Amino acid sequence: MTTTELVPTLTLDLKGLLCPMPVVRIAQAVKKLQIGETIEALATDPGVLADIPAWARTTGNELVSLEKRSSDIRFVVKRTK
């Protein structure tokens, strides 16, 4: 790991959950974080590719990364408000 790599405060396993549950779980978890802390989440619902960026925009939180991998989708959200 390089010194610039982000270490998430929390990791959520959202695999197997379908819309809207990944967004609901992320929203609940973000409320528990301090401003500046991050959540890494792993999901399998392809809907998160559109839903999580839209949620981040509407809530003012930062989508740090979004990566579709062979077996899942990994994303990192940073609490900004």
JOGI-V662430 format. One record per residue. N is the residue number from 1. RES is the residue in three letters. PSI is psi in degrees with one decimal (none if undefined). OMEGA is omega in degrees with one decimal (999 if undefined). NEAR is the number of other C-alpha atoms within 8 Angstrom. Layout:
N/RES/PSI/OMEGA/NEAR  N/RES/PSI/OMEGA/NEAR
//
This chain:
1/MET/134.3/176.9/3  2/THR/165.9/-178.7/4  3/THR/-17.5/179.8/4  4/THR/-5.4/178.6/4  5/GLU/139.3/-179.6/6  6/LEU/129.9/175.7/4  7/VAL/113.8/-176.9/5  8/PRO/147.2/176.2/10  9/THR/-33.8/-174.0/8  10/LEU/145.7/174.1/7  11/THR/130.8/178.9/9  12/LEU/137.6/173.7/8  13/ASP/105.2/-178.6/7  14/LEU/14.2/-178.1/10  15/LYS/136.3/179.5/9  16/GLY/-14.0/178.4/7  17/LEU/140.1/179.4/10  18/LEU/160.4/179.0/8  19/CYS/133.0/10.0/9  20/PRO/9.3/-170.4/6  21/MET/-38.9/177.2/8  22/PRO/-41.6/179.2/12  23/VAL/-41.8/178.9/12  24/VAL/-46.5/-178.6/8  25/ARG/-40.0/177.3/8  26/ILE/-45.4/-179.9/8  27/ALA/-42.9/178.5/8  28/GLN/-43.5/-177.1/8  29/ALA/-38.7/-179.0/9  30/VAL/-36.0/-180.0/9  31/LYS/-24.1/-178.7/6  32/LYS/-10.3/-177.9/6  33/LEU/158.5/169.9/9  34/GLN/156.2/176.2/6  35/ILE/132.4/-179.1/8  36/GLY/-15.7/178.0/7  37/GLU/160.0/-174.8/10  38/THR/155.8/174.7/13  39/ILE/132.5/169.8/14  40/GLU/134.9/178.8/13  41/ALA/146.2/176.9/11  42/LEU/126.4/-177.1/13  43/ALA/162.2/176.0/14  44/THR/-14.2/-179.9/11  45/ASP/116.9/-178.8/11  46/PRO/-15.8/177.2/6  47/GLY/-24.3/-179.7/8  48/VAL/-21.7/179.3/12  49/LEU/-30.6/175.7/9  50/ALA/-37.6/-173.1/7  51/ASP/-43.0/-177.0/9  52/ILE/-45.6/175.3/10  53/PRO/-40.3/178.8/10  54/ALA/-43.0/178.3/8  55/TRP/-44.7/-179.7/9  56/ALA/-44.0/178.9/12  57/ARG/-46.4/-175.4/9  58/THR/-25.4/-179.8/7  59/THR/-11.3/-179.3/6  60/GLY/11.3/175.0/8  61/ASN/162.3/-175.1/12  62/GLU/125.9/171.4/10  63/LEU/104.6/-175.6/12  64/VAL/-42.1/179.3/8  65/SER/154.3/177.2/8  66/LEU/119.1/-172.6/10  67/GLU/119.6/174.2/7  68/LYS/121.3/-180.0/7  69/ARG/178.6/-175.5/7  70/SER/-37.2/-175.5/4  71/SER/-10.0/-178.3/5  72/ASP/-176.4/175.8/10  73/ILE/127.1/-179.3/14  74/ARG/132.3/174.4/13  75/PHE/154.6/179.8/12  76/VAL/130.5/179.6/13  77/VAL/137.3/178.3/13  78/LYS/130.9/177.1/13  79/ARG/126.4/-179.8/13  80/THR/-8.2/179.7/8  81/LYS/none/999/5
//
